[in-house]
């Protein structure tokens, strides 16, 4: 793997933060550069991000999207590359493969063509809004709408309206469920977000009917999750098995994605659970993938070993998903605290996952999405930077945890899609900035 000289030598952002050092930030950027593949392969037509390490130079649709979420603040062109790459490999029926090889004969349990947890919906939607190009917006809309058709045709249960998942279309502690049976919350929430993205894109393009249809589909999935995945006795969201019409354990961190759904009582139960340090190890580290009190809780050391690695390890993927849901339910205070803890946990150690007890890094040593989400959490969740050309504004809405309010938070030379740069300083609720962007800057505190 290599990267071009101009990108390698480009001036990187300068940070002064109480959570990490410049060296930590630079190492995250360098990790992503190591994972950047300049020679397209397996149907991709533009440079892309491989996962890192032993995974080689093949692309994964999930890893590639998550890597772009962070690296777009270093090289904005990488997000348009992702859009065109995914469009190039999209199948006629709308499926976007899990990875470039798209062959699962070595995994007997996989008997149908599969996709991946579709985080690319949000990544590509953001790329469209950050540029406000009708051509790019149309490209992202077509990509999104076509892929959603595949999900609804091949993964929707007509009786419940739930989306079921196969293999890495979700991340679970075990695989003892027949194909077409397992309805997890993470996949359902991501497909619903894909529908919301499609609705917004349709609105930008003037397709009013399609915008209404996709908004209705998003609500339909949310309603199905609300109705079928909530366990009233355990006061949490659990996966649902279609044949038995029962919930199945263990208690997973994905339960907190239900914070994105309505219901004050349910949100209260979930936030109480989130703040209970005995459940997901909040006192020591960010959230574990499975509650430490659950019999399924497992610690993994060494290489990634499939589903056991999702049975207790600490991942940026799951923590960032919870941060997002906390923002969506209006708990910016808890979102900021978890964001700060996640940055502190992974700073300078961008391995695939961390041990839930001692915090040691395991799996791939230089892992793209860990480094990228480290950058994304700093820029978007904590500093609250949102470049939205579609809305004609650059919004600065920092979310600084109360314990760090008196410390200065600074970033300089952050690259923007319009060719401009941003520098900002946040201290004690006051935001100062300098920017040469073409967009109007709006500061919200």
VOKEBA-41868 format. One line per field, with one value per residue (C-alpha): x, y, z; residue in one letter. Coordinates in Angstrom, 2 decimals. Layout:
REM VOKEBA-41868
X = c(X_...)
Y = c(Y_...)
Z = c(Z_...)
type = c(A_...)
REM end
This chain:
REM VOKEBA-41868
X = c(0.00_1.15_-0.12_0.71_3.46_1.17_-1.15_1.76_3.33_0.11_-0.01_-1.97_-4.22_-2.62_-4.47_-4.14_-6.53_-6.69_-7.49_-4.57_-1.33_-0.39_1.59_-1.57_-3.49_-0.68_-0.43_-4.13_-3.61_-0.53_-2.44_-5.02_-2.31_-0.88_-4.29_-4.85_-4.61_-3.81_-4.21_-7.92_-8.87_-11.84_-14.05_-13.14_-12.05_-10.52_-8.20_-9.74_-9.04_-8.29_-8.96_-5.26_-2.65_-3.32_-6.50_-4.32_-5.28_-8.86_-11.72_-14.54_-17.57_-17.95_-14.28_-13.92_-16.85_-15.74_-12.20_-13.57_-15.60_-12.31_-9.94_-12.29_-10.98_-7.47_-8.21_-11.82_-11.58_-11.59_-15.34_-16.23_-13.88_-15.94_-19.21_-17.91_-16.21_-19.38_-21.43_-18.92_-19.32_-23.05_-24.82_-27.75_-30.17_-28.75_-26.57_-23.24_-20.95_-19.42_-15.96_-14.17_-13.72_-17.46_-17.00_-18.13_-17.68_-15.26_-18.06_-20.69_-23.28_-23.44_-25.82_-27.06_-25.43_-24.72_-23.95_-22.51_-23.73_-24.63_-22.80_-21.98_-25.50_-24.49_-20.98_-22.17_-25.08_-22.61_-20.44_-23.41_-24.37_-20.77_-20.60_-24.12_-23.36_-26.52_-24.56_-23.01_-26.31_-28.00_-25.20_-25.56_-29.36_-29.28_-26.74_-28.76_-32.19_-31.02_-29.34_-32.40_-34.46_-32.15_-32.57_-36.35_-36.58_-34.09_-34.04_-37.45_-39.90_-43.32_-45.19_-43.26_-41.54_-38.23_-34.96_-33.12_-29.37_-26.88_-23.22_-21.50_-24.65_-24.67_-22.10_-23.18_-21.58_-22.78_-24.02_-26.35_-29.36_-30.73_-30.49_-33.48_-34.34_-32.23_-33.44_-30.84_-31.18_-27.97_-28.93_-32.49_-31.32_-28.80_-31.35_-33.76_-31.00_-30.45_-34.12_-33.79_-30.73_-32.63_-35.53_-33.21_-31.40_-34.72_-35.77_-32.56_-33.24_-36.87_-38.33_-41.12_-43.00_-39.87_-38.90_-42.24_-41.97_-38.52_-39.47_-42.43_-40.15_-37.81_-40.73_-41.98_-38.68_-38.44_-41.97_-41.13_-38.04_-40.04_-42.75_-40.80_-37.27_-38.12_-38.17_-40.54_-39.33_-35.63_-36.23_-33.88_-33.79_-32.82_-32.59_-35.74_-36.06_-38.81_-39.75_-40.05_-41.25_-38.89_-36.01_-32.55_-29.59_-27.06_-27.43_-25.43_-24.21_-26.43_-29.39_-28.43_-29.16_-32.77_-32.11_-32.70_-36.33_-39.13_-40.38_-39.34_-39.65_-37.58_-34.92_-34.78_-34.26_-31.53_-29.68_-29.87_-28.33_-25.69_-24.67_-24.62_-20.87_-21.39_-22.90_-20.74_-17.56_-17.95_-15.79_-12.72_-13.21_-15.74_-18.61_-17.94_-19.82_-21.58_-22.47_-19.79_-22.56_-23.90_-22.83_-21.81_-19.20_-15.83_-12.35_-10.25_-6.50_-4.48_-5.93_-9.55_-11.42_-14.87_-17.90_-16.12_-14.32_-17.73_-18.60_-16.95_-14.15_-14.14_-14.59_-14.82_-17.59_-20.04_-19.08_-19.42_-22.84_-23.99_-22.57_-24.66_-27.83_-27.23_-27.04_-30.22_-32.17_-31.00_-28.42_-25.46_-23.97_-23.69_-22.64_-19.76_-18.62_-18.59_-16.88_-14.12_-13.66_-13.44_-10.79_-8.83_-9.09_-7.82_-5.35_-2.09_-3.25_-5.37_-5.71_-8.80_-10.25_-9.20_-9.25_-12.17_-10.24_-6.63_-7.21_-4.52_-4.90_-5.59_-6.38_-4.82_-2.21_-2.90_-6.63_-8.23_-11.64_-10.29_-7.97_-10.69_-13.32_-10.79_-10.52_-14.26_-15.17_-12.79_-13.87_-17.59_-18.74_-16.58_-15.69_-19.03_-17.80_-20.34_-19.63_-22.99_-22.84_-26.42_-27.55_-25.00_-23.31_-20.39_-21.78_-19.59_-21.40_-18.88_-19.86_-17.21_-17.64_-18.05_-14.86_-12.85_-14.66_-11.80_-9.23_-8.60_-9.61_-7.90_-7.60_-5.82_-5.65_-8.62_-9.25_-12.73_-14.35_-14.46_-10.68_-10.78_-9.41_-10.75_-9.05_-11.05_-10.57_-13.05_-12.65_-15.25_-18.08_-16.51_-15.76_-13.20_-12.41_-10.75_-11.94_-11.54_-14.47_-17.06_-19.81_-21.36_-20.12_-22.70_-21.59_-23.93_-23.08)
Y = c(0.00_3.52_7.04_9.89_12.36_15.39_13.88_12.60_16.03_18.01_20.14_18.34_19.90_21.17_20.30_21.45_19.39_18.22_14.67_13.88_15.20_16.35_13.13_11.10_12.99_12.69_8.96_8.58_10.41_8.33_5.13_6.07_6.90_3.41_1.97_4.12_2.01_4.04_1.25_0.35_-3.32_-5.70_-3.35_-0.11_2.59_5.11_4.98_3.52_2.54_-1.06_-2.09_-2.36_-4.91_-8.55_-7.69_-6.69_-4.47_-5.65_-3.23_-3.70_-1.44_-0.83_-0.21_2.04_4.22_4.55_5.44_8.23_9.62_10.67_11.18_13.60_16.24_15.59_15.03_15.94_14.21_10.77_10.96_11.48_8.62_6.39_7.36_6.49_3.31_1.98_2.87_0.98_-2.28_-2.05_-5.13_-4.92_-5.78_-2.96_-5.00_-3.52_-6.41_-6.82_-6.84_-6.95_-10.70_-11.27_-15.01_-16.83_-20.46_-20.74_-19.89_-22.67_-20.69_-18.00_-19.31_-16.11_-13.05_-10.59_-6.96_-5.22_-3.08_-0.10_2.81_4.08_5.54_8.28_8.73_9.23_11.42_13.68_13.82_15.07_17.72_18.90_19.73_20.67_19.44_18.26_15.66_14.22_14.41_12.49_9.91_9.38_9.28_6.63_4.57_4.82_4.21_1.20_-0.35_0.26_-1.63_-4.59_-4.45_-4.30_-7.08_-9.44_-8.63_-7.27_-9.46_-8.62_-9.55_-7.32_-4.79_-5.65_-6.04_-9.28_-9.63_-12.22_-12.51_-9.10_-7.18_-7.00_-7.60_-10.13_-12.39_-15.62_-17.00_-19.75_-18.38_-19.67_-17.39_-15.08_-15.23_-12.70_-9.09_-6.90_-3.28_-2.01_-3.12_-1.85_1.55_1.83_0.95_3.47_6.09_5.14_5.88_9.25_10.00_9.06_11.28_14.24_13.64_13.36_16.67_18.35_17.07_18.19_14.67_15.41_12.13_10.03_12.14_11.34_7.65_7.24_9.24_6.88_3.86_5.21_5.65_2.16_0.55_2.68_1.68_-2.00_-1.74_0.06_-2.59_-5.82_-5.34_-3.84_-6.36_-4.90_-7.21_-6.43_-2.77_-2.82_-3.51_-7.04_-8.84_-10.63_-14.12_-14.24_-17.95_-18.07_-14.48_-14.13_-11.93_-13.35_-12.25_-11.25_-7.66_-5.77_-2.21_-1.91_-1.67_1.99_2.71_2.65_6.08_7.35_6.20_8.02_7.12_9.05_6.05_3.82_6.47_6.87_3.12_3.12_6.14_4.64_1.48_3.53_5.28_2.07_1.46_-2.21_-3.08_-1.87_-1.09_2.71_3.28_1.82_2.20_3.21_0.81_-2.90_-4.68_-6.97_-6.18_-7.50_-8.96_-11.10_-14.78_-14.24_-11.61_-12.68_-11.20_-11.73_-11.29_-11.49_-11.59_-10.92_-14.21_-13.39_-13.04_-13.65_-10.35_-8.68_-10.34_-7.88_-6.00_-2.22_-0.88_2.64_1.46_0.65_3.57_6.11_4.65_5.25_8.78_9.45_8.11_10.18_13.33_12.33_11.94_15.29_14.01_15.99_15.94_12.15_12.07_14.45_12.42_9.17_10.92_12.21_8.80_7.11_9.56_9.07_5.29_4.99_7.88_6.71_3.08_2.57_-1.18_-3.05_-3.38_-2.99_-5.38_-4.43_-4.78_-3.68_-1.54_-3.28_-3.14_-6.32_-7.38_-5.42_-2.98_-0.10_-0.24_2.30_2.79_3.14_5.96_7.57_7.52_9.00_11.97_12.10_12.14_15.05_17.13_16.40_15.23_17.29_20.36_20.13_21.11_20.58_21.75_21.81_23.39_22.27_24.52_27.18_27.21_25.98_25.30_25.29_23.75_22.37_19.86_20.03_17.87_19.97_18.56_19.99_23.30_25.43_23.90_25.40_23.25_24.26_23.01_24.73_24.17_21.83_21.28_21.98_20.64_24.07_24.46_26.63_25.91_26.37_27.18_27.39_27.82_26.87_27.78_28.29_28.34_30.96_30.07_31.95_31.05_32.08_30.65_31.30_29.14_30.34_29.37_31.52_30.50_29.96_29.54_27.75_27.38)
Z = c(0.00_-0.68_-0.98_-3.30_-2.48_-2.55_0.04_2.09_2.26_2.68_5.78_8.47_11.10_14.30_17.50_21.08_23.14_26.74_25.60_23.31_21.87_18.38_18.09_18.80_16.11_13.57_14.23_13.44_10.15_9.35_10.12_7.52_5.01_5.52_4.68_1.57_-1.60_-4.69_-7.24_-7.59_-7.60_-7.33_-9.34_-7.60_-10.01_-7.61_-4.59_-1.44_2.14_3.03_6.65_7.47_8.37_7.56_5.67_2.73_-0.20_-0.63_0.09_2.57_2.08_5.83_6.56_3.54_4.56_8.17_7.08_4.88_7.82_9.41_6.51_4.71_7.16_5.86_2.15_1.22_-2.17_-0.57_0.07_-3.59_-4.48_-2.18_-3.87_-7.33_-6.14_-4.50_-7.57_-9.74_-7.79_-7.09_-8.44_-10.84_-8.02_-5.87_-3.53_-2.51_-1.54_1.87_0.32_-2.99_-3.37_-2.72_-2.21_0.94_-0.02_2.90_5.35_5.22_7.20_4.48_1.83_0.20_-1.38_1.41_2.06_5.10_7.95_5.71_7.29_3.81_3.60_6.03_4.65_1.08_2.19_4.00_0.87_-1.14_1.41_1.81_-1.91_-3.03_-6.54_-8.27_-10.21_-7.05_-5.15_-7.96_-7.91_-4.17_-4.39_-7.13_-5.18_-1.97_-3.47_-5.44_-2.40_-0.23_-2.82_-2.27_1.51_1.30_-1.28_0.33_4.05_5.07_6.96_5.55_8.74_11.15_8.88_10.54_8.65_9.30_8.90_7.71_8.73_8.90_8.08_11.87_14.60_17.19_19.78_18.13_14.82_16.00_14.13_10.81_7.81_7.60_11.30_13.20_13.42_15.19_16.19_14.56_11.04_11.40_12.63_9.78_7.10_8.65_8.51_4.89_4.23_5.96_3.84_0.68_1.74_2.25_-1.04_-2.86_-1.32_-2.47_-6.00_-5.97_-5.91_-3.43_-3.83_-3.32_-0.32_1.33_0.49_2.03_5.11_5.56_5.18_7.83_10.23_9.41_10.39_13.53_14.49_13.94_16.13_18.79_18.71_18.40_19.76_23.15_26.02_28.60_31.37_30.86_29.91_26.92_23.19_22.15_18.80_17.69_16.20_13.61_13.82_17.60_17.99_20.94_21.98_22.23_24.31_25.34_26.50_23.87_23.52_20.44_22.83_23.29_19.63_20.80_22.28_18.73_19.03_20.89_24.35_27.45_29.78_27.53_27.13_30.91_31.35_28.72_30.12_33.61_32.18_30.37_33.57_35.61_35.82_36.68_33.28_30.39_32.32_32.09_35.14_33.42_29.66_27.02_26.45_26.03_23.24_25.73_29.33_31.68_33.86_31.00_30.83_27.20_28.12_26.69_26.59_23.47_23.12_19.94_16.42_15.54_15.82_14.50_16.71_20.05_19.43_19.60_22.92_25.27_23.52_23.19_19.64_18.27_15.92_18.70_20.93_18.14_17.27_20.85_20.81_17.71_19.34_22.47_20.37_18.57_21.81_23.17_25.66_24.35_27.84_27.90_24.25_24.97_27.98_25.98_23.08_25.36_26.95_23.55_22.34_25.56_25.26_21.70_21.46_19.94_19.87_16.76_16.95_15.81_19.33_22.96_25.88_28.15_31.40_30.84_27.74_25.68_21.91_19.95_16.43_13.56_14.85_12.41_11.81_9.51_11.04_14.59_13.50_11.37_14.10_16.51_14.12_13.47_17.15_17.77_14.77_14.56_18.00_20.37_18.30_16.51_13.04_10.25_6.70_4.91_1.46_0.79_3.66_2.73_6.12_8.17_11.62_14.75_17.70_20.21_22.86_25.55_28.65_31.79_33.31_30.41_30.02_31.38_29.06_25.61_22.65_19.43_15.89_13.00_9.25_8.98_5.28_3.87_0.69_-0.98_-0.72_2.38_5.83_9.34_12.62_15.84_19.57_22.26_25.93_28.65_26.17_23.91_20.29_18.22_14.64_11.41_8.12_4.42_3.36_0.87_3.31_6.02_9.46_12.19_15.79_18.20_21.89)
type = c(X_X_X_X_X_X_X_X_X_X_X_X_X_X_X_X_X_X_X_X_X_X_X_X_X_X_X_X_X_X_X_X_X_X_X_X_X_X_X_X_X_X_X_X_X_X_X_X_X_X_X_X_X_X_X_X_X_X_X_X_X_X_X_X_X_X_X_X_X_X_X_X_X_X_X_X_X_X_X_X_X_X_X_X_X_X_X_X_X_X_X_X_X_X_X_X_X_X_X_X_X_X_X_X_X_X_X_X_X_X_X_X_X_X_X_X_X_X_X_X_X_X_X_X_X_X_X_X_X_X_X_X_X_X_X_X_X_X_X_X_X_X_X_X_X_X_X_X_X_X_X_X_X_X_X_X_X_X_X_X_X_X_X_X_X_X_X_X_X_X_X_X_X_X_X_X_X_X_X_X_X_X_X_X_X_X_X_X_X_X_X_X_X_X_X_X_X_X_X_X_X_X_X_X_X_X_X_X_X_X_X_X_X_X_X_X_X_X_X_X_X_X_X_X_X_X_X_X_X_X_X_X_X_X_X_X_X_X_X_X_X_X_X_X_X_X_X_X_X_X_X_X_X_X_X_X_X_X_X_X_X_X_X_X_X_X_X_X_X_X_X_X_X_X_X_X_X_X_X_X_X_X_X_X_X_X_X_X_X_X_X_X_X_X_X_X_X_X_X_X_X_X_X_X_X_X_X_X_X_X_X_X_X_X_X_X_X_X_X_X_X_X_X_X_X_X_X_X_X_X_X_X_X_X_X_X_X_X_X_X_X_X_X_X_X_X_X_X_X_X_X_X_X_X_X_X_X_X_X_X_X_X_X_X_X_X_X_X_X_X_X_X_X_X_X_X_X_X_X_X_X_X_X_X_X_X_X_X_X_X_X_X_X_X_X_X_X_X_X_X_X_X_X_X_X_X_X_X_X_X_X_X_X_X_X_X_X_X_X_X_X_X_X_X_X_X_X_X_X_X_X_X_X_X_X_X_X_X_X_X_X_X_X_X_X)
REM end
